[in-house]
Every structure is written in structure tokens, then in C-alpha cells.
Amino acid sequence: MLLAEGIWPRRADAAVVIGTGLEIAALGMGHRQIAAHLGLAEGTVRGWLRAFAGRAEAVRRHFTVALVALADDPVMPDAAPSTFADAVSAVAAAHQAATTKWPHMLTVSRWEFAGRAIGGRILTSSSSSV
């Protein structure tokens, strides 16, 4: 089944909603507060955060390489207090580089961009059945 870029494999919520939760978590908020803020079940948000934490280093690496490839003079994000937050920052920086290079990318959220750029594997590895 083909999925729209705004939906990630095996997830019912839109990429932008999940991405917002990941960004809030990178700032230090816990899953209960994020769930309340987004109006979602705690278990759903906890699942996203656990899945992303398990993939954070691979996501960080992927989007750091993308940033270097996209930007004429790449500016690396400052180190964050966790690999999780570093990965979120790398996604944002790569998306910014893409929108600078291709202004039409401003119509695509950073998390839709991220899902497309990594083949939907923000929360799942390539070995997972999709």
C-alpha cells in the first residue's frame, strides 16, 4: 500500500503531529504532558518517543549527511543534551537547507520531508516489516 508523505508506515497520526511531539520531547517534556498537549493517548506518544529514541542515532547521521549534501556552506546544529534532541535538530537543519536550495519545499513540513528523505523510517528500521 502506498502512503501519502504526510503519513508514516504503521502510524495513524500525521507526520507533522508526530514530529511536533518529538520536538516537544527534545525540549525535555515527558510523554504524559506531550499527550495532553496534543490531545492523544499517553501510550501512543510513549510509543513514538521510544521508537524514535531507538532510531535517534541513525536519524541524526542520515540528516547530518543530508545537510552537508544540501547546503553550500552547512552550519551544523549545536550539540544538544541528548542524541534524541540531536536527531531532531539534524532533521530541522536538513529541512532548512532543502528549503534554501528549493524554495518550493517550504510547502512541505519538516516531518513530511524527513519521512520522505529517510523512506518513512523515522520510527521504524528498514528491517521492520512495512
FIFI-505823 format. One line per field, with one value per residue (C-alpha): residue number from 1; residue in one letter; x negated, y, z. Coordinates in pm, whole numbers, plus 32768, in hexadecimal, padded with zeros to 4 digits. Example, Ala and Ser with C-alpha at 12.3 -4.5 7.8 and 13.67 -1.06 7.14 Angstrom:
<nodes>
nulo: (1/2) .
torse: (A/S) .
X: (7B32/7AA9) .
Y: (7E3E/7F96) .
Z: (830C/82CA) .
</nodes>
This chain:
<nodes>
nulo: (1/2/3/4/5/6/7/8/9/10/11/12/13/14/15/16/17/18/19/20/21/22/23/24/25/26/27/28/29/30/31/32/33/34/35/36/37/38/39/40/41/42/43/44/45/46/47/48/49/50/51/52/53/54/55/56/57/58/59/60/61/62/63/64/65/66/67/68/69/70/71/72/73/74/75/76/77/78/79/80/81/82/83/84/85/86/87/88/89/90/91/92/93/94/95/96/97/98/99/100/101/102/103/104/105/106/107/108/109/110/111/112/113/114/115/116/117/118/119/120/121/122/123/124/125/126/127/128/129/130) .
torse: (M/L/L/A/E/G/I/W/P/R/R/A/D/A/A/V/V/I/G/T/G/L/E/I/A/A/L/G/M/G/H/R/Q/I/A/A/H/L/G/L/A/E/G/T/V/R/G/W/L/R/A/F/A/G/R/A/E/A/V/R/R/H/F/T/V/A/L/V/A/L/A/D/D/P/V/M/P/D/A/A/P/S/T/F/A/D/A/V/S/A/V/A/A/A/H/Q/A/A/T/T/K/W/P/H/M/L/T/V/S/R/W/E/F/A/G/R/A/I/G/G/R/I/L/T/S/S/S/S/S/V) .
X: (8000/7F7E/7F94/7FA6/7E64/7F24/7F5B/7E46/7E56/7F0C/7F7E/80DF/807A/7FF5/7E7E/7EA1/7F57/7E54/7D3C/7DD0/7DD0/7C64/7C03/7CB0/7C05/7AB4/7AF3/7B16/7C8D/7D06/7DFD/7F22/7F06/7ED2/8002/80D6/8054/80A3/81E8/816E/814E/801B/7FC5/7FC3/7ECE/7DFA/7DE2/7D6A/7C65/7BE0/7BD3/7B23/7A2D/79CE/7993/7909/779C/77F2/78DD/77D7/76D0/77B9/7825/76C8/7651/7782/7733/75CD/7649/7757/76AD/75A4/7508/75A6/75C9/75DB/76DA/764C/7625/775F/7777/77DF/77C5/7940/792C/7800/78CE/79F1/78FD/785F/79B6/7A03/78B0/78CB/7A2C/79B1/789B/7995/7A7D/7958/78F5/7A58/7B4A/7C79/7C1A/7CAB/7DFE/7D89/7D70/7C1E/7CAF/7D4E/7BFB/7B4F/7C34/7BFF/7A87/7A53/7B53/7C51/7B5D/7B67/7C02/7BBA/7A7C/7A58/7A63/7BC5/7CDE/7D87) .
Y: (8000/8159/825F/83D7/8482/8519/83BD/82D7/815B/80B3/8201/828B/83F2/84E9/851E/8687/861E/8515/8607/870F/8610/85BA/8729/8761/862D/86B0/87E0/86FB/86CC/856E/8495/84DF/8658/8632/854F/864A/8768/86A9/8611/84AE/8372/835E/8205/8286/839D/82BB/81CA/82DD/8354/81F6/81A4/82EB/82C3/816F/8208/835B/831C/8292/83B8/84B0/841B/840F/8579/85F9/855E/85F4/874B/873B/86CC/87D8/890E/89D3/8A34/894D/89C7/88A2/88BD/88F6/87BD/8770/86C8/857B/84B1/84CF/864B/863F/8572/8667/8786/86D0/869F/8812/887C/8798/8815/897D/892F/888F/89BC/8AA5/89D7/8997/8AA4/89D4/88EA/89F1/8955/880B/87ED/8787/863D/85EB/863E/8561/843C/8454/8487/8352/8275/8291/81FC/830C/8220/80CF/8031/7FA6/7E46/7E7F/7E03/7F2B) .
Z: (8000/7FA7/80B8/8094/8101/8225/82BA/8331/831C/843C/84D1/84DE/8524/8426/840A/8479/85B9/860E/85B7/869B/87B5/876C/876D/88BA/894B/88D3/89AD/8ADB/8B03/8B5D/8AA3/8B8B/8B5B/89E4/89CA/8A88/89AF/886E/88ED/88B4/8981/8A60/89DA/8875/88C4/89A1/887A/878F/8886/88C7/8755/8700/8820/8791/8639/86A4/864E/84F5/84B7/852F/8448/831D/833B/838C/8244/8195/8226/81A3/804C/8036/80C2/8008/8155/8259/83BC/84AA/85C2/871C/87ED/88B0/8A05/8969/8829/8812/880C/8720/862B/863B/85FC/84D6/8435/845F/83D4/82A4/825F/8277/8180/8093/80A3/805D/7F2E/7EB7/7F37/7ED0/7FEF/80DB/808C/8124/829E/8326/839D/824D/81B3/82B5/8275/80FF/811F/81F7/814E/8268/8362/846A/8569/84C9/8445/82E7/837B/83FD/8323/827F) .
</nodes>
